Amino acid sequence: SETIINYNNSCFSFMYILGDQSSQINIFRKFYSKTTKTLEFSINNTIANEWKRQLVDLSQSIDNYEIYVEGIVGSKQIAIDDLFLYTKTCQEVIDEEKELNKQFRCKDGNLIPPE
């Protein structure tokens, strides 16, 4: 990634598909004051044949940093898309999206999915 300025609150979001249990996605963060990358999130032993969303809390920053996304392909497919960094906590992202989804509910209770 490009250099990310040290925000007090950061939430990394991405969509993914894992075709089999041997596939894996790892999210690393490398601070400029350190020489090694730190594993922030890892997912494996999961089959996701449809798009899933993942939020990764990156709020504990000590310095400017870069994000590294690593995909390890097992015997089938892996896909990663829609990478985004919010400058707020993951809980704030979840709360805001819940509030937004309420705006798409009809008076009769039916939900109109956002486009």
Buried (B, 14 or more C-beta within 10 A) or exposed (E): EEEBEEBEBBBBBBBBBBBBEEBBBBBBBBBEEEEEBEEBBEBBEEEBEEEEEBBBBBEEBEEBBBBBBEEEEBEBEBBBEEEEBBEBBBEEBEEEEEEEEEEEEEEEEEEEEEE
